[in-house]
């Protein structure tokens, strides 16, 4: 996406990012690591803080400090161009950002509900994107994100194939699935791991399983 702004419009993403980073630092320091990621209310606080800061900035730049230009020939007065992001004045983003957050949150909730049904009714070839440090006893703390594929299912447990490759970011496994790499015979180790269905639910609730894909 082409990033388009005018004046100080470029600072909006920085304000939003800073509000999330600072909120996460404070919340995790107060309640422990990963608390921020496991709860929705800290993110809501971050959105509110960021939106308020953007609203105040927009008011200051586009109303209080906006220059008035006088046409020397006609004497007519007009205000200088407003500070915008994607052609939208800064202050309007005070409403747009919370609306976007609400839509994203609703989509995430629906996706999580769907993935829980997949976990409760597993079938062969379902792919689980996981943090191996929370699933396996021995794993690399740096390259910890990978894919587990269901090999077989019993009434109480699920047998998984484990990916040979792991990444330092969550996007790596997602890209492998999109690119079809997980369909290659060499992508998964021949050894398997067996987990109970109850354990899978616990791993999902703790976000050790951060996505489930069913073809």
Beta strands, then each sheet from edge to edge (+ up, - down):
strand 1: 5-6
strand 2: 68-70
strand 3: 77-79
strand 4: 84-85
strand 5: 88-89
strand 6: 127-131
strand 7: 145-153
strand 8: 157-163
strand 9: 188-196
strand 10: 209-213
sheet 1: 1+ 4- 5+
sheet 2: 2+ 3-
sheet 3: 9+ 8- 7+ 6- 10+
end
